[in-house]
Each structure stands twice: as C-alpha cells, then as structure tokens.
Amino acid sequence: MLPIKPTNRQQEIIAESARLFREQGYLATSIRDISEAMGMTSAALYYHFKNKEEILLEIMRLSLHNLREAVQTAVASQTTPWGQLRVALQTHLAISLEYQDFAIVLLKDLRHLSADQRMNVVAARDAYEDMWQGLLEACQAAGLFRPEVDLDLLRLLTFGALNLVVTWYKPEGKLGPEAIADAFLDFIGRGVLQPEGVLALMA
C-alpha cells in the first residue's frame, strides 16, 4: 500500500532495524546485530547509514510520512466531515497495524534521538496531528459535536486509543482493524451510555 515496503538495500536495513528495535529494544540492538540480521558486514551497513541514530530517525520519518500520505488520500475520497473522520481512523489504524514494527518504534523510542533530531520528528508529528485537528474542527463546525467539546482533548483521547492498539492487537482476535476503528468512532459519536443512563445522570 505504501513505499514503506523495502524496495532496495537501504530500505531493507530500515525495515529489519525496525523489527529488531521493536523486539530487542533500541539500546540493546547494536549495529552488529543489524548487520548480522542483514547478512552483511558492519562496514557495508555504514555505507548506507553513519550510525544507529540515523536509522532510528529514518524509521520515524518514514512512518510519519506514510501515515500522513495514506490518511490524506483516504480523506480526499470522502465528501462529509464524518465520512472523512471515519476513513482517517480506519486508515491510521490499518497502516499502524500493517507496519507494526514501525508504529511501535515511533511510539516508544523518540527519547533516544538527539535533541535536534527529536525536534524534527516532533514537528512532523505535530503537522500530522494538525491535520486531525482540522478533521475534528470540521465535524464541530458541521454541528456534529457539541460546541463546548474540547477538541484538543478529543484529539489526544482518539490518538491515545488508536496508538495503543498496536501494543495489544492480535490478528486472531475477535475484531479486525476496521471494526476496531469503527467502534472507537461509535464511542466518539454516540458514547456508551443508554438513553436512560444519560437521563439518570442529568437527574
């Protein structure tokens, strides 16, 4: 679906490193571990990347780029704010689960980048989240959300739920990615209380 799939040696190194960082941890994975997993020498690996941090940065950069491209494409196929939000949720989760190694490294290893590189990733992440903020604002402007709803908190709640799925999802589970995304959207839209429960709270 996305150019995150390796098509050359450098991309193969990125994909294999993402797997190792996820399984072993970034700090516990050495350049030698990566080169041995690739069946190449450390010197050959250094031809493509100058150090391990550069590989980590590229994993995160590629992950965010592909998420943004995929979600933008999906949103462009819809004509209503709710439809756009729905496909955005579905696409973000589908891509995150298809490339689970990348998603988990993006979530947990930002702290291992240097300050300058971390700022670059945070800026890219913020730009991606700004796109989501726009989707939520469009829903509110269309009268779908109550005017007092704090959209910043709603975005954080939504991202928190979506991103944690990659840590517990099992393909053999009872729900697939699209069904999970739709359930989250239903929680956002209709909540979880029965009508009589809402009345009881208001009494």
N, C-alpha and C positions, 0 to 999 in steps of 0.2 A: 504493500500500500504506500510506503514511504521510502525515501532514499536512505533510511537508517539501516536497511539490509546491506551487508557488505558487498561491494562490487569490485574492490581492489584490495591490495595488501594492507594499506593503511586503515581502511575501514574494517578489515578483518581483525586487526590489532585492537581497534576501539571496541568492537563487539565482544571479543574474548576478554579484554580487560574489564569491561562492564560485568561480565559473568563472574570473573574472579573477585572483583571488588565486592560484589554482592555476596558471594559465598564465603569468602575468607575475611573480608574487611579490607578497607583501603590500606591501613597502616601495616597489616600483616601480609600484604601482597607486594612482592618485590619485582623489579624489572626482570630478574632472572626467572621468577615464576611465570611471568607473562611470556617471555621469550621461549621457555621450555614448552609451555602450552601451545605456542605457535609453531614449534618445531624449527626455531631459528636461533641464531646466536644473539646475545645481548648487544653486540656491536651492530648487528644488522637491524635490530629494533631501534637503536639510537639513530640510525639513518633516517627513520620516519618521525621520531619524537625525541626531543632533547632530554626529557625527564618524565617521571611518573605523573607529576602535577599537570603537565601539558596534556597527557592522555585523559586525566580526570576532567580537565577543563573542556576538552573536545566532546567527551561523553555528555556533559551537562549542556553545552552549547547546542549540540545536535538534537538532544532530547527536547529542549525548549523550542527550537526552530521547527521541528517536525510536528510537535503538538500544535503550535500556533498555525502552521500551514494547513494542517488537517482540519482544525476547528473552523478556521476562516472559510475553507472550501465548503464544509458542511453547512455552515450558517448561510452562505450565499445561495444555497439551494432552497431556502425557506423564505416565505413572504410575511409571516406573522412573528411578533416577538416571542410568543410562547413556543411556536414551532422552532424558532432559532435556538431558544434556550434548551429545548428538548434534544435537538441533534448535537448541540455543543456538549451537553452532559454525556450523551451516548458516545460521541467521538473521543472525547478526552479519556473516558474510561476504557474504551476499546483499544486505543493506542497504548495507553499505560500498561494494560494487561498483555498486549501482544509483545511489547518490548519491556517486560517486567524488570529485567536487569537494569536497564537504563533508568526506569522510573524510580526504583529503589535507591540507586546511587544518587540520583538527583535529590531525593528527599533527605538522605542521611549524611552525605559526605561533603556538603558545602563548606563546612567548618575547616576542611583540610586544605582548602585553597588559600593562597596568599591574599592579603587584604585587597590588592588591586584587582586580582582575578575574581575574587569573591564579589567585588563591586560590579564587575562586568556581568556576572551571572545574575546577580540580584536585579540589575537594571533590565536584563532580558526577561526575567521572571515578572517584574513589575509591569512591563509592557504587555505581557500576556494576560496578566490579571486585569489590566486596564480594559482589555477587550471584553472580558467577562463583566466588568463593572458596567460597560456600555450596554450589554445584553440585559442586565438587571434593571438598569435605568429605563430602557425601552419598555420593559414589562410594566414598570411602575407608571411611566407616562401614559401607557395604554389603559391604565385603570385596573390592571390585574393584581397589583399589590396595594395594600393599604398605604396611604400616604405617609404614615408615621413609621413604617418599617425602615430600620437602619440597614441600608444596602451594603455598607462595609461589613457589618456583622454577618449579614446573609451570605455575602461572598466568602468570608472566612469559614463559615459553617459548611457551605457547599464544598469548598476545596478541601477542608479537613476531612469530610466524609469520603469524597472521591479518592483522595490520595492515599488514605489508609486502606482502601480496598486492595491495593497491590500487596499489602503485607499479610492478608488473610485469605485472599481468593484462591479457590481450588477449582480447576476445570470440571471436576466431577461433582461439584456442589449442585444444589437444587436450582440455583439461578445463574443464568449467563450474564455477561456484561451489559447487554441492552436491557434486560429485565431489572438488573440492579439500578441502572441509571434511571429507568422509568419509575422505580419505586421511590428513589430519592426525590425525583421531580414531583411525585404524588404527595410526598411528605411536605414539600415546599408549598405546593398549591392547595392541598385540601387539609393538611395537617393529619393528626392521628386520632383526634377526639371524635366520638359520636356526637351528632347534633344535641342529644340530651346532655352529654357531658359538657358541651360548651355552655348550655343554659344553666347547668348546675354551678359552673364556675362564676357565671355572671350574677347568680342569686345573692 
